[in-house]
């Protein structure tokens, strides 16, 4: 009995050190250039001397506007999509715990009793008798000793799935932060356009009143009256349009935040929003390997390697053990008396001889690995394209904004001179209308470019994977922390 118990304990001890059939993981080479693309479109990127790499900057540091910080903080607390992502992490983490526990035996305590009447012609004594039996046992039922790493490979796959969902949660958080910031900036831009349209409408109302008085005095033709009415009606239409857009922007922001945003936290105009901090993309594109979506794709690739290990292990024998130790007696009162001890020990080995499914499963696992490699490479290529596009915007948007500012000044001067010439009777009112329309369109374009400038900073921060590393995940286990930290180094 002691010998068999010792064998059981030895089996439990050696399981964690058994071999594994999974191939050694090797990270595929990134199918993108080592450096960001050169060219005239990227020459205008400003590099602040104190700029940090995006992954090293917390979102609280990147967004310097205090009201925007409060809105983002509320979204991280209340947003339902992010909450679902966090709950999914907890669910997959629990499933990983189930798979990891399969390495250990399941120990059950059982108690049973039976009473049976045996007729005389079936009894060994030739006379009828009543047989009673009572048992109390502590046992292990069908525990597979994982010598060839099949269960351990399935455990590794479950771990990679857990880590992948954690990366998905962090990616959802990064997307939420950038979406809230862009919605906040869009609301500020539309409110500024609304204020601009209202100012233009007031100016057009004043001009129309002046033209109408001159018309009433027969100083100008009726055509000038209708020409003055045209921009006034257009400005009134623009006021209604931007009022609608601002209301829709506020609704979109409230949906992202998960609750109505206090009015004192909403922006009044784009010019009053403090711009985000300047960040540097760095020299090497290796920073892309730290993006949550790329890490998630790598977790899927590691899981595919573990699947190959599980598929290979099915070609080898499976060893299982059923054992129990306890007491047995024909009398309930004799269960714990001296000499009532009982034990059983049933090892079993199953050697696969022919099962065509194992070969198909092995082939499927290898194909799945190639698919995971392709998806990983595609994720890196997509990340490189997003960063390159963001850098192209950052390299040219300042020049566009500067040119637009000069254009606004030119149209403003044109409008002033055209109005002066009309009042002196030198030119017709048509030139005034044309200059006014051009000025209003240029002012709207300037607001749009200022929005694009700020949004490009947010986009660059997002596509570089900024800020998510500093947020705490929902309580990862010690076993998951080690491989996660290992692959990030």
C-alpha positions as CSV (number, residue, x, y, z in Angstrom):
1,X,0.0,0.0,0.0
2,X,2.7,2.5,0.9
3,X,4.5,1.6,-2.3
4,X,1.5,2.4,-4.4
5,X,0.9,5.7,-2.6
6,X,4.5,6.6,-3.2
7,X,4.1,5.9,-6.9
8,X,1.0,8.1,-7.0
9,X,2.9,10.9,-5.3
10,X,5.9,10.5,-7.7
11,X,3.5,10.7,-10.7
12,X,2.0,13.9,-9.4
13,X,5.5,15.4,-8.8
14,X,6.9,14.6,-12.3
15,X,3.9,15.9,-14.3
16,X,5.0,19.5,-14.2
17,X,8.4,18.5,-15.6
18,X,7.2,16.3,-18.4
19,X,8.2,16.9,-22.0
20,X,6.1,19.0,-24.5
21,X,5.7,18.3,-28.2
22,X,5.1,21.9,-29.2
23,X,7.7,23.4,-31.6
24,X,9.9,26.1,-30.2
25,X,8.4,29.5,-30.8
26,X,10.2,32.0,-33.1
27,X,8.8,35.5,-33.7
28,X,8.5,36.1,-37.5
29,X,10.5,38.9,-39.0
30,X,8.4,42.1,-39.4
31,X,7.5,42.4,-43.1
32,X,7.9,46.2,-43.1
33,X,10.9,48.6,-43.4
34,X,12.9,49.2,-40.3
35,X,12.5,53.0,-40.5
36,X,9.5,55.2,-41.3
37,X,9.1,56.3,-44.9
38,X,11.1,59.3,-46.1
39,X,10.0,62.0,-48.5
40,X,8.7,65.6,-48.7
41,X,5.4,64.7,-47.0
42,X,7.2,63.8,-43.8
43,X,9.8,66.6,-43.8
44,X,7.6,69.0,-41.9
45,X,7.1,66.8,-38.8
46,X,8.0,68.8,-35.8
47,X,10.2,67.1,-33.2
48,X,10.0,68.7,-29.8
49,X,13.2,68.4,-27.9
50,X,11.4,67.0,-24.9
51,X,9.0,64.8,-26.9
52,X,8.6,61.2,-25.7
53,X,7.8,58.0,-27.5
54,X,4.0,57.4,-27.6
55,X,4.1,54.1,-25.7
56,X,5.9,55.8,-22.8
57,X,3.3,58.7,-22.4
58,X,0.2,58.2,-20.3
59,X,-2.9,59.6,-21.7
60,X,-3.2,61.9,-18.7
61,X,0.1,63.4,-19.8
62,X,-0.6,63.5,-23.5
63,X,-4.0,65.3,-23.2
64,X,-3.2,68.5,-21.4
65,X,-6.7,70.0,-21.4
66,X,-8.2,69.4,-17.9
67,X,-11.8,69.2,-19.1
68,X,-10.9,66.6,-21.7
69,X,-9.1,64.6,-19.1
70,X,-12.2,64.4,-17.0
71,X,-14.4,63.4,-19.9
72,X,-11.9,60.6,-20.9
73,X,-11.8,59.4,-17.3
74,X,-15.6,59.2,-17.1
75,X,-15.6,57.2,-20.4
76,X,-13.1,54.7,-19.1
77,X,-15.4,54.2,-16.1
78,X,-18.8,54.1,-17.8
79,X,-18.3,53.0,-21.4
80,X,-20.2,49.7,-22.0
81,X,-18.0,48.4,-24.8
82,X,-14.9,48.7,-22.6
83,X,-16.8,47.0,-19.7
84,X,-17.7,44.1,-22.0
85,X,-14.0,43.8,-23.0
86,X,-12.9,43.7,-19.4
87,X,-15.6,41.0,-18.6
88,X,-14.4,39.0,-21.5
89,X,-10.9,39.0,-20.1
90,X,-12.3,37.7,-16.8
91,X,-14.2,34.9,-18.6
92,X,-11.2,33.7,-20.6
93,X,-9.0,33.9,-17.5
94,X,-11.4,31.6,-15.7
95,X,-11.4,29.2,-18.7
96,X,-7.6,29.2,-18.5
97,X,-7.8,28.3,-14.9
98,X,-10.0,25.3,-15.8
99,X,-7.6,24.1,-18.4
100,X,-4.6,24.6,-16.1
101,X,-6.3,22.6,-13.4
102,X,-6.5,19.6,-15.8
103,X,-2.8,18.9,-15.1
104,X,-3.7,18.0,-11.5
105,X,-5.7,15.0,-10.2
106,X,-9.2,15.4,-9.1
107,X,-9.5,14.0,-5.5
108,X,-12.9,13.1,-4.2
109,X,-14.1,11.8,-0.9
110,X,-16.9,9.2,-1.3
111,X,-19.0,7.2,1.1
112,X,-21.3,4.4,0.1
113,X,-23.3,1.6,1.6
114,X,-25.1,-1.4,0.1
115,X,-27.3,-4.2,1.4
116,X,-28.1,-7.3,-0.8
117,X,-30.0,-10.5,-0.3
118,X,-28.4,-13.5,-2.1
119,X,-30.6,-16.6,-2.6
120,X,-29.2,-20.0,-1.6
121,X,-28.6,-21.4,-5.1
122,X,-26.4,-18.4,-5.8
123,X,-24.7,-18.2,-2.5
124,X,-21.3,-19.8,-2.0
125,X,-22.5,-21.4,1.3
126,X,-25.6,-22.9,-0.3
127,X,-28.0,-21.0,2.0
128,X,-29.5,-17.6,1.5
129,X,-27.7,-14.7,3.1
130,X,-27.9,-11.0,3.4
131,X,-24.7,-9.1,2.4
132,X,-23.9,-5.7,3.7
133,X,-21.0,-3.4,2.7
134,X,-20.0,0.1,3.7
135,X,-17.1,2.1,2.3
136,X,-15.4,5.4,2.9
137,X,-12.8,6.3,0.3
138,X,-10.5,9.1,-0.8
139,X,-9.7,8.6,-4.4
140,X,-8.5,9.8,-7.8
141,X,-10.7,9.0,-10.8
142,X,-9.1,8.6,-14.3
143,X,-6.3,11.2,-13.9
144,X,-4.2,11.4,-17.1
145,X,-0.5,11.7,-16.4
146,X,0.7,14.2,-18.9
147,X,4.1,12.7,-19.9
148,X,4.0,13.9,-23.5
149,X,2.6,17.4,-22.9
150,X,-0.9,17.1,-24.5
151,X,-2.7,18.7,-21.6
152,X,0.2,21.2,-21.0
153,X,-0.1,22.3,-24.6
154,X,-3.8,22.9,-24.2
155,X,-3.1,24.8,-21.1
156,X,-0.6,27.0,-23.0
157,X,-3.1,27.7,-25.7
158,X,-5.6,28.7,-23.0
159,X,-3.0,31.1,-21.5
160,X,-2.4,32.7,-24.9
161,X,-6.1,33.2,-25.5
162,X,-6.3,34.9,-22.1
163,X,-3.4,37.1,-22.9
164,X,-4.9,37.9,-26.3
165,X,-8.2,39.0,-24.7
166,X,-6.2,41.2,-22.4
167,X,-4.5,42.8,-25.4
168,X,-8.0,43.2,-27.0
169,X,-9.2,45.0,-23.9
170,X,-6.2,47.4,-24.0
171,X,-6.8,48.0,-27.7
172,X,-10.4,48.8,-26.9
173,X,-9.3,51.2,-24.2
174,X,-6.9,53.0,-26.5
175,X,-9.6,53.2,-29.2
176,X,-12.0,54.6,-26.7
177,X,-9.5,57.3,-25.5
178,X,-8.8,58.5,-29.0
179,X,-12.5,58.3,-30.0
180,X,-13.5,60.4,-27.0
181,X,-10.8,63.0,-27.8
182,X,-11.8,63.2,-31.5
183,X,-15.5,63.5,-30.6
184,X,-14.6,66.3,-28.1
185,X,-12.6,68.1,-30.7
186,X,-15.3,67.8,-33.3
187,X,-17.8,69.2,-30.9
188,X,-15.5,72.1,-30.2
189,X,-15.0,72.7,-34.0
190,X,-18.7,72.6,-34.8
191,X,-19.5,75.0,-31.9
192,X,-16.8,77.4,-33.3
193,X,-18.3,77.1,-36.7
194,X,-21.7,77.8,-35.2
195,X,-20.4,80.9,-33.5
196,X,-18.8,81.9,-36.8
197,X,-22.0,81.4,-38.7
198,X,-24.0,83.3,-36.1
199,X,-21.5,86.2,-36.3
200,X,-21.8,86.1,-40.1
201,X,-25.6,86.1,-39.9
202,X,-25.6,89.2,-37.7
203,X,-23.3,91.0,-40.1
204,X,-25.5,90.0,-43.0
205,X,-28.6,91.2,-41.3
206,X,-26.9,94.5,-40.7
207,X,-25.8,94.7,-44.3
208,X,-29.3,93.8,-45.5
209,X,-30.9,96.4,-43.4
210,X,-28.6,99.0,-44.8
211,X,-29.2,97.9,-48.4
212,X,-32.9,98.0,-47.8
213,X,-32.9,101.5,-46.5
214,X,-30.9,102.6,-49.5
215,X,-33.4,100.7,-51.8
216,X,-36.3,102.4,-50.0
217,X,-34.7,105.7,-50.9
218,X,-34.3,104.6,-54.5
219,X,-30.5,104.9,-54.3
220,X,-29.9,101.3,-55.5
221,X,-31.7,98.9,-57.8
222,X,-33.8,96.0,-56.6
223,X,-31.2,93.6,-57.7
224,X,-28.9,94.7,-55.0
225,X,-31.6,94.0,-52.4
226,X,-32.0,90.4,-53.5
227,X,-28.2,90.0,-53.7
228,X,-28.0,91.1,-50.1
229,X,-30.7,88.7,-49.1
230,X,-28.9,85.7,-50.6
231,X,-25.9,85.6,-48.1
232,X,-28.2,86.3,-45.2
233,X,-30.4,83.3,-46.0
234,X,-27.3,81.2,-46.6
235,X,-25.9,82.2,-43.2
236,X,-29.2,81.4,-41.5
237,X,-29.1,77.9,-43.1
238,X,-25.5,77.4,-41.9
239,X,-26.5,78.4,-38.3
240,X,-29.2,75.7,-38.3
241,X,-26.8,73.1,-39.9
242,X,-24.0,73.7,-37.3
243,X,-26.6,73.7,-34.5
244,X,-27.7,70.3,-35.6
245,X,-24.1,69.0,-36.0
246,X,-23.1,70.3,-32.5
247,X,-26.1,68.5,-31.0
248,X,-25.2,65.3,-32.8
249,X,-21.6,65.6,-31.7
250,X,-22.7,66.0,-28.1
251,X,-24.9,62.9,-28.4
252,X,-22.0,60.9,-29.8
253,X,-19.8,62.1,-27.0
254,X,-22.4,61.1,-24.4
255,X,-22.6,57.6,-26.0
256,X,-18.9,57.1,-25.8
257,X,-18.7,58.4,-22.2
258,X,-21.6,56.2,-21.2
259,X,-23.6,59.0,-19.5
260,X,-24.5,62.6,-20.2
261,X,-21.5,64.9,-20.0
262,X,-21.8,67.9,-17.7
263,X,-22.2,71.2,-19.6
264,X,-19.3,72.8,-17.8
265,X,-17.0,70.1,-19.2
266,X,-18.1,70.6,-22.8
267,X,-15.9,72.9,-25.0
268,X,-17.2,76.2,-26.3
269,X,-14.8,76.5,-29.2
270,X,-11.8,74.8,-30.7
271,X,-9.4,77.7,-30.0
272,X,-9.9,77.3,-26.2
273,X,-9.0,73.6,-26.1
274,X,-5.4,73.1,-25.0
275,X,-3.6,71.1,-27.7
276,X,-2.1,67.6,-26.9
277,X,1.5,67.1,-26.1
278,X,4.0,66.6,-28.9
279,X,5.2,63.1,-29.3
280,X,7.9,61.5,-31.3
281,X,7.4,58.4,-33.4
282,X,11.1,57.4,-33.0
283,X,13.5,56.2,-35.6
284,X,12.7,52.5,-35.8
285,X,9.4,50.9,-36.7
286,X,10.0,48.3,-34.0
287,X,7.7,50.3,-31.8
288,X,4.8,48.7,-33.7
289,X,5.5,45.4,-31.9
290,X,4.2,47.0,-28.7
291,X,0.8,47.8,-30.2
292,X,-2.1,45.9,-28.5
293,X,-3.4,44.5,-31.8
294,X,0.0,43.3,-32.9
295,X,0.6,41.7,-29.5
296,X,-2.9,40.1,-29.8
297,X,-1.9,38.6,-33.2
298,X,1.3,37.3,-31.7
299,X,-0.7,35.6,-28.9
300,X,-2.8,33.9,-31.5
301,X,0.4,32.7,-33.2
302,X,1.8,31.3,-29.9
303,X,-1.6,29.6,-29.4
304,X,-1.2,27.9,-32.8
305,X,2.2,26.6,-31.8
306,X,0.6,25.1,-28.7
307,X,-2.0,23.4,-30.8
308,X,0.7,21.7,-32.8
309,X,2.1,20.4,-29.5
310,X,-1.3,19.0,-28.5
311,X,-1.8,17.4,-32.0
312,X,1.7,15.8,-31.8
313,X,1.0,14.4,-28.4
314,X,-2.0,12.4,-29.6
315,X,0.4,10.1,-31.5
316,X,1.9,8.9,-28.2
317,X,0.4,6.7,-25.4
318,X,-1.9,8.1,-22.8
319,X,-1.4,7.0,-19.3
320,X,-4.1,7.4,-16.7
321,X,-4.5,6.4,-13.1
322,X,-7.5,5.6,-10.9
323,X,-6.7,5.1,-7.2
324,X,-8.5,5.1,-3.9
325,X,-7.7,4.5,-0.3
326,X,-10.1,4.2,2.6
327,X,-11.9,1.7,4.8
328,X,-14.5,-0.9,4.1
329,X,-16.6,-3.1,6.4
330,X,-19.7,-5.4,6.4
331,X,-20.9,-3.5,9.4
332,X,-21.4,0.3,9.6
333,X,-19.8,0.3,13.1
334,X,-16.7,-1.5,11.9
335,X,-15.7,1.1,9.3
336,X,-12.9,2.7,11.4
337,X,-11.8,-0.4,13.4
338,X,-8.4,-1.9,13.0
339,X,-7.9,-4.0,9.9
340,X,-10.7,-2.3,7.9
341,X,-8.3,-0.5,5.6
342,X,-8.8,-0.9,1.8
343,X,-7.2,0.5,-1.3
344,X,-7.3,0.1,-5.0
345,X,-4.8,1.1,-7.7
346,X,-5.6,0.9,-11.5
347,X,-3.1,2.3,-13.9
348,X,-4.1,2.3,-17.6
349,X,-2.1,2.9,-20.8
350,X,-3.8,3.5,-24.2
351,X,-1.5,3.1,-27.2
352,X,-2.9,4.6,-30.4
353,X,-2.6,2.1,-33.3
354,X,-4.7,3.5,-36.1
355,X,-6.8,6.7,-36.0
356,X,-6.8,8.7,-39.3
357,X,-8.2,11.7,-37.5
358,X,-5.0,12.3,-35.6
359,X,-3.1,13.0,-38.9
360,X,-5.8,15.3,-40.2
361,X,-5.8,17.2,-36.8
362,X,-2.0,17.5,-37.0
363,X,-2.1,18.9,-40.5
364,X,-4.9,21.3,-39.5
365,X,-2.8,22.6,-36.6
366,X,0.2,23.2,-38.9
367,X,-2.0,25.1,-41.4
368,X,-3.5,27.1,-38.6
369,X,0.0,28.1,-37.5
370,X,0.7,29.4,-41.1
371,X,-2.6,31.3,-41.0
372,X,-1.6,32.9,-37.7
373,X,1.8,33.9,-39.1
374,X,0.0,35.6,-42.0
375,X,-2.4,37.4,-39.7
376,X,0.5,38.5,-37.5
377,X,2.4,39.9,-40.5
378,X,-0.8,41.6,-41.8
379,X,-1.3,43.2,-38.4
380,X,2.2,44.7,-38.6
381,X,1.8,45.9,-42.1
382,X,-1.6,47.5,-41.3
383,X,0.0,49.2,-38.3
384,X,2.9,50.5,-40.4
385,X,0.5,51.9,-42.9
386,X,-1.6,53.7,-40.2
387,X,1.5,55.3,-38.7
388,X,2.9,56.3,-42.1
389,X,-0.5,57.9,-43.0
390,X,-0.5,59.7,-39.6
391,X,3.1,60.9,-40.1
392,X,2.2,62.2,-43.6
393,X,-0.7,64.2,-42.1
394,X,1.5,65.6,-39.3
395,X,4.2,66.5,-41.9
396,X,1.9,68.6,-44.0
397,X,-1.0,69.8,-41.9
398,X,1.0,72.7,-40.3
399,X,1.8,74.0,-43.8
400,X,-1.9,73.8,-44.8
401,X,-3.0,75.6,-41.7
402,X,-0.4,78.3,-42.2
403,X,-1.5,78.8,-45.8
404,X,-5.1,78.9,-44.8
405,X,-4.5,81.5,-42.2
406,X,-2.8,83.7,-44.9
407,X,-5.8,83.0,-47.2
408,X,-8.2,84.2,-44.5
409,X,-6.3,87.4,-44.0
410,X,-6.3,88.0,-47.8
411,X,-10.0,87.4,-48.1
412,X,-10.7,89.6,-45.1
413,X,-8.8,92.4,-46.7
414,X,-10.6,91.8,-50.0
415,X,-13.9,91.9,-48.3
416,X,-13.0,95.2,-46.6
417,X,-11.8,96.8,-49.8
418,X,-14.8,95.6,-51.8
419,X,-17.2,96.9,-49.3
420,X,-15.4,100.3,-49.3
421,X,-15.5,100.5,-53.1
422,X,-19.2,99.7,-53.1
423,X,-20.0,102.3,-50.5
424,X,-18.1,104.9,-52.6
425,X,-20.0,103.8,-55.7
426,X,-16.9,102.5,-57.5
427,X,-18.0,98.8,-57.7
428,X,-21.2,96.8,-57.7
429,X,-22.5,94.8,-54.7
430,X,-21.7,91.6,-56.5
431,X,-18.0,91.9,-55.7
432,X,-18.9,92.4,-52.0
433,X,-21.0,89.2,-52.0
434,X,-18.2,87.3,-53.7
435,X,-15.6,88.5,-51.2
436,X,-17.9,87.8,-48.3
437,X,-18.6,84.2,-49.5
438,X,-14.9,83.5,-50.0
439,X,-14.1,84.9,-46.5
440,X,-16.7,82.8,-44.8
441,X,-15.6,79.6,-46.7
442,X,-11.9,80.4,-45.8
443,X,-12.8,80.8,-42.1
444,X,-14.6,77.5,-42.1
445,X,-11.7,75.9,-43.9
446,X,-9.3,77.2,-41.2
447,X,-11.4,75.7,-38.4
448,X,-11.4,72.4,-40.3
449,X,-7.6,72.5,-40.6
450,X,-7.1,73.4,-37.0
451,X,-9.3,70.4,-36.1
452,X,-7.3,68.2,-38.5
453,X,-4.1,69.4,-36.9
454,X,-5.2,68.4,-33.4
455,X,-6.9,65.2,-34.6
456,X,-3.6,64.2,-36.3
457,X,-1.8,64.4,-33.0
458,X,-4.4,62.1,-31.4
459,X,-4.3,59.7,-34.3
460,X,-0.5,59.5,-34.2
461,X,-0.6,58.9,-30.5
462,X,-3.2,56.1,-31.0
463,X,-1.6,54.3,-33.9
464,X,1.7,54.2,-32.1
465,X,0.0,52.4,-29.2
466,X,0.3,55.2,-26.7
467,X,-0.7,55.1,-23.1
468,X,-2.3,51.7,-22.6
469,X,0.7,50.0,-20.8
470,X,0.1,52.2,-17.7
471,X,-3.4,50.9,-17.1
472,X,-3.8,48.0,-14.7
473,X,-5.4,44.9,-16.1
474,X,-8.2,43.2,-14.0
475,X,-6.0,41.1,-11.7
476,X,-3.9,38.7,-13.9
477,X,-2.6,35.6,-12.1
478,X,1.0,35.1,-11.3
479,X,1.3,32.4,-13.9
480,X,0.1,34.8,-16.7
481,X,2.3,37.7,-15.5
482,X,5.6,35.9,-16.1
483,X,5.1,35.0,-19.8
484,X,3.5,38.3,-20.5
485,X,6.5,40.2,-19.1
486,X,8.9,37.9,-20.8
487,X,7.5,38.5,-24.3
488,X,7.5,42.3,-23.9
489,X,11.2,42.5,-23.0
